[in-house]
Structures are given as C-alpha cells and as structure tokens.
Amino acid sequence: MCRHIAALGPPMRLGAVLVEPPHALYRQSWAPRIQRNGTVNADGFGVGWYAEGDPVPARYRRAGPIWGDLGFTDLARVIRTGALLAAVRDATLPGADGEAAAAPFAAGPWLFSHNGSVGGWPGSLAGPAAALPAEELLSLVARSDSGLVWALVLHRLRAGDDLGQALADTVVEVADAAPGSRLNLLLTDGARIAATAWGDTLWYRAGSGDDPTLVASEPYDDDPRWREVPDRTLLVASRGDVLLSPLKELPA
C-alpha cells in the first residue's frame, strides 16, 4: 500500500528521480516490484521539494493517478531541487478527502508520508488522538489513518523532538494502540531524512559525488549500492551519512 521516496543531494531534476529511472516512482504507481500489500497505487500522488534559500517546501498533489497527469511530467522535466519527498497512494479505505489525503503532508519546513495502514482504524487510535490538543485534532489535514499519524508526528516536532525521535516515538505509540499496523514513515526537513521500516519494505542508497542519498519503499533501478533496511528499524540520513537504529515495541 503506497510507495514513497525521498532524496537529498546536489541539485537534481524531479524527473531524474521520479520518472526516468527504469523502476521509478512513476512506474511503481502501476507496477511496483516488491510491494507486499496492494498492487496499484492510483488513489493520488504528490511531490514536495525545496527551492534554494527557502526552508518552506512547495508541493504538487493530485487525487488521481500520476500517469494521468501530463502536467506533472512536464514540471518534473525542468524543476530542480536539492531535496524532495514524493509518494503514490493506495488508499486504506475509500474517502472523500481527495487531494488532501495525498502525501506528502506538510507543515513549516517538514514533508511527511506514510506507507502502510493502521490496524483497527479509526477506533484503535482513539487514545492517541484524545491526547492531542483539540485545535490539532480539528486541523487534521485528512480524515485518514495517515492524516492522524502525521498529526501525532507533527505534535512531537513542534514540541522540539528531532526528526528521528518524532518518528520513533510515534511508531511505537501507534503500534501499541493498533497491533498489526504497517508504519513505514518518511520525513524530511530539506537537510535530513528520517524513515521507519515497520511492516513493509524500505531501502536506501547512500549518496556520493553527484549522486543523491535516496530512501525509498523499493529501489528505482538495479544499482548494487541499494541496501534493504531491516524491519523494525529507524533510519536517519544526511547527504553524507546514513544511520540505522533498532525500533522496539512497548513491553506487554
């Protein structure tokens, strides 16, 4: 369910990451190679990127499939950035939120995506949701499991947690409240990438020279530098470094 990718590096065209590789996110929308849950990611897509000197990212999102948007491929051909996050969506449940439910979600300098689903949604997250301030609940960007998971992450970021800590604590909280959830989360602030592998595939390719650091649901080509992230792992990456740390569930 869903595929996503983040990249950090020297200025790159969106299309060089998202469209042109043989198994790029564009192709993964209808032909993912190693997706464990679902087969077609046609319930929306989005990309967020950072312009030089501006910490607040721009976004382009649509409710339909990425292959049906001719304008996107034209934009991707010319827009250049040093950091991006993009996703194609396979909805957990039918909903009316349309474009609002398509990742990446955004606030301030952050972009966020969720590949997976919350078990027992929506009742399973009543407890974590009740702990959020009322104004944050009323400001949910989408009435979906991913929308609420983003609200939980964002609450921690605004409280001062760094990217990795915000993701790790949210995954453990949600997994405790909703066992069986798949919680591959992806987050960037334009300078770093944080991600979790929890129930679905996650891969990375460390950057070097003119090549960006990449973190993705699956490799977009057969480059031997791709490495799979073990399940129950937190990844934090910069342009020059990738750190993996184990994630642990709360004791029963």
C-alpha positions as CSV (number, residue, x, y, z in Angstrom):
1,M,0.0,0.0,0.0
2,C,1.6,3.2,-1.3
3,R,5.2,3.8,-2.4
4,H,7.3,6.7,-1.5
5,I,10.8,8.1,-1.9
6,A,13.0,11.0,-0.5
7,A,16.2,12.3,-1.9
8,L,19.0,14.7,-0.7
9,G,21.9,15.8,-2.8
10,P,23.2,18.3,-5.3
11,P,20.5,20.0,-7.4
12,M,18.6,17.3,-9.3
13,R,15.6,17.4,-11.7
14,L,12.5,15.9,-10.2
15,G,12.2,13.7,-13.3
16,A,15.6,12.3,-12.9
17,V,14.5,10.7,-9.6
18,L,10.7,10.2,-10.1
19,V,10.2,9.5,-13.8
20,E,13.3,8.5,-15.7
21,P,14.8,5.5,-13.8
22,P,13.5,2.2,-15.1
23,H,11.5,1.4,-11.9
24,A,10.9,5.0,-10.8
25,L,8.0,6.0,-8.5
26,Y,6.1,6.9,-11.7
27,R,6.2,3.2,-12.8
28,Q,5.7,1.9,-9.3
29,S,2.2,3.5,-9.4
30,W,1.0,0.7,-11.6
31,A,3.9,-1.9,-11.5
32,P,5.7,-2.0,-8.1
33,R,8.3,-4.8,-8.0
34,I,8.3,-5.7,-4.3
35,Q,5.1,-4.2,-2.8
36,R,3.7,-6.6,-0.1
37,N,0.2,-5.1,0.2
38,G,-1.9,-3.9,-2.8
39,T,-0.9,-3.8,-6.4
40,V,-1.9,-0.4,-7.9
41,N,-1.2,3.0,-6.4
42,A,-3.7,5.1,-8.2
43,D,-5.5,6.9,-5.4
44,G,-3.5,10.1,-5.6
45,F,0.1,11.3,-5.7
46,G,2.3,14.2,-4.6
47,V,5.7,15.6,-4.6
48,G,7.3,18.2,-2.3
49,W,10.6,20.0,-3.0
50,Y,12.7,22.8,-1.7
51,A,13.9,25.9,-3.6
52,E,17.3,27.2,-2.8
53,G,17.2,29.7,0.1
54,D,13.6,28.9,1.1
55,P,13.1,26.5,4.0
56,V,9.4,26.0,3.3
57,P,8.8,23.4,0.6
58,A,6.5,23.6,-2.4
59,R,4.1,20.8,-3.2
60,Y,2.2,19.4,-6.2
61,R,-0.5,16.9,-5.4
62,R,-3.5,15.4,-7.2
63,A,-6.3,13.0,-6.3
64,G,-5.9,10.8,-9.4
65,P,-3.1,8.5,-10.7
66,I,0.3,10.0,-11.5
67,W,0.2,8.6,-15.0
68,G,-3.0,10.5,-15.8
69,D,-1.4,13.9,-15.1
70,L,0.5,15.1,-18.2
71,G,1.3,18.4,-16.4
72,F,3.3,16.6,-13.8
73,T,5.8,15.0,-16.2
74,D,6.4,18.4,-17.8
75,L,7.1,20.1,-14.5
76,A,9.3,17.2,-13.4
77,R,11.4,17.7,-16.6
78,V,12.5,21.2,-15.6
79,I,12.2,21.7,-11.8
80,R,15.5,21.2,-9.9
81,T,16.0,20.8,-6.2
82,G,18.4,19.6,-3.6
83,A,15.8,17.7,-1.6
84,L,12.4,16.1,-2.4
85,L,9.8,13.7,-1.0
86,A,7.2,12.1,-3.2
87,A,4.6,9.4,-2.9
88,V,1.9,7.5,-4.9
89,R,-1.1,6.3,-2.9
90,D,-3.2,3.2,-2.5
91,A,-5.9,4.3,0.0
92,T,-6.6,2.2,3.1
93,L,-10.3,2.9,2.9
94,P,-12.4,4.8,0.4
95,G,-12.8,8.5,1.4
96,A,-13.8,11.9,0.2
97,D,-10.7,13.8,1.0
98,G,-9.2,13.5,-2.4
99,E,-6.1,15.6,-2.9
100,A,-5.9,16.5,0.8
101,A,-5.2,12.8,1.6
102,A,-2.3,12.6,-0.9
103,A,1.2,12.7,0.6
104,P,3.4,14.5,1.2
105,F,1.7,16.3,4.1
106,A,3.5,19.5,5.0
107,A,3.9,22.0,7.8
108,G,6.7,24.5,8.2
109,P,9.9,23.0,6.9
110,W,8.7,19.4,7.0
111,L,7.3,16.9,4.5
112,F,5.8,13.6,5.5
113,S,4.5,10.4,4.0
114,H,3.1,7.1,5.4
115,N,3.4,3.8,3.6
116,G,1.1,1.3,5.3
117,S,-2.1,1.2,7.3
118,V,-3.3,1.4,10.9
119,G,-4.9,-1.7,12.2
120,G,-8.5,-1.3,13.5
121,W,-8.7,2.2,12.1
122,P,-10.3,4.5,13.3
123,G,-11.2,3.2,16.7
124,S,-7.8,1.9,17.5
125,L,-6.3,5.3,17.7
126,A,-8.9,6.9,19.9
127,G,-6.5,7.0,22.8
128,P,-3.6,8.7,21.0
129,A,-6.0,11.1,19.3
130,A,-7.6,12.1,22.6
131,A,-4.1,13.2,23.9
132,L,-3.7,15.7,21.1
133,P,-4.9,19.3,21.8
134,A,-8.3,20.0,20.4
135,E,-7.1,22.6,17.9
136,E,-4.7,20.0,16.4
137,L,-7.5,17.4,16.0
138,L,-9.7,20.0,14.4
139,S,-6.9,20.8,12.0
140,L,-6.3,17.3,10.6
141,V,-5.2,17.6,7.0
142,A,-7.2,14.5,6.0
143,R,-9.7,12.1,7.7
144,S,-7.4,9.1,7.2
145,D,-5.1,7.0,9.2
146,S,-2.1,8.7,7.6
147,G,-3.6,12.1,8.4
148,L,-3.8,11.2,12.1
149,V,-0.3,9.6,12.2
150,W,1.0,12.9,10.7
151,A,-0.7,14.9,13.4
152,L,1.0,12.7,16.0
153,V,4.4,13.2,14.4
154,L,3.8,16.9,13.9
155,H,2.9,17.4,17.6
156,R,6.2,15.9,18.6
157,L,8.2,18.0,16.1
158,R,6.5,21.2,17.3
159,A,7.4,20.2,20.9
160,G,11.1,20.1,19.9
161,D,11.8,16.5,19.0
162,D,14.2,15.9,16.2
163,L,13.1,14.0,13.1
164,G,14.2,10.6,14.2
165,Q,12.8,10.8,17.7
166,A,9.5,12.1,16.5
167,L,9.1,9.2,14.1
168,A,10.3,6.5,16.5
169,D,8.1,7.6,19.4
170,T,5.0,7.9,17.1
171,V,5.6,4.4,15.6
172,V,5.9,2.8,19.0
173,E,2.8,4.6,20.3
174,V,0.6,3.7,17.2
175,A,1.9,0.1,17.1
176,D,1.0,-0.3,20.8
177,A,-2.5,1.1,20.3
178,A,-3.1,-0.7,17.0
179,P,-1.2,-4.0,16.8
180,G,-0.6,-5.3,13.3
181,S,-0.2,-1.8,11.8
182,R,2.2,-1.2,9.0
183,L,4.1,2.0,9.8
184,N,6.7,2.9,7.2
185,L,7.0,6.6,7.8
186,L,9.1,9.1,5.8
187,L,10.0,12.6,6.9
188,T,12.4,15.4,5.7
189,D,13.2,18.9,6.6
190,G,15.2,19.5,3.4
191,A,18.5,18.8,5.2
192,R,17.9,15.3,6.6
193,I,15.7,12.3,6.0
194,A,14.2,10.1,8.7
195,A,12.3,6.9,8.0
196,T,11.0,3.8,9.7
197,A,10.7,0.3,8.4
198,W,7.8,-1.3,10.2
199,G,5.8,-3.9,8.3
200,D,6.8,-3.1,4.7
201,T,9.9,-2.7,2.6
202,L,12.4,0.2,2.9
203,W,15.6,0.6,1.0
204,Y,18.4,3.3,0.9
205,R,21.3,4.3,-1.3
206,A,24.0,6.4,0.2
207,G,25.0,9.4,-1.9
208,S,28.4,10.1,-3.3
209,G,29.7,12.7,-5.7
210,D,26.9,14.0,-7.8
211,D,24.5,11.1,-6.8
212,P,21.9,11.9,-4.1
213,T,21.2,10.0,-1.0
214,L,17.9,8.1,-1.6
215,V,15.4,6.5,0.8
216,A,12.6,4.6,-0.8
217,S,10.0,1.9,-0.5
218,E,11.9,0.0,-3.2
219,P,14.9,0.6,-5.5
220,Y,14.2,2.5,-8.7
221,D,16.9,0.7,-10.5
222,D,19.3,-2.3,-10.1
223,D,22.3,-0.3,-8.8
224,P,24.1,-2.6,-6.4
225,R,24.6,0.2,-3.9
226,W,20.9,-0.1,-2.8
227,R,20.6,-1.7,0.7
228,E,17.5,-3.0,2.4
229,V,16.6,-1.7,5.8
230,P,15.7,-4.4,8.3
231,D,12.2,-4.4,9.7
232,R,11.6,-2.5,13.0
233,T,14.4,0.0,12.2
234,L,14.8,3.7,12.3
235,L,16.9,5.4,9.5
236,V,18.3,8.9,9.7
237,A,20.2,10.2,6.8
238,S,22.1,13.3,5.7
239,R,23.8,13.9,2.4
240,G,26.9,12.2,3.7
241,D,25.8,9.7,6.3
242,V,23.1,7.0,6.9
243,L,22.5,5.8,10.4
244,L,20.3,2.7,11.3
245,S,18.9,2.1,14.8
246,P,16.5,-0.7,16.0
247,L,13.0,0.2,17.0
248,K,11.4,-1.6,20.0
249,E,7.8,-2.1,20.8
250,L,6.5,-1.2,24.3
251,P,6.7,-4.1,26.8
252,A,3.4,-6.0,27.1
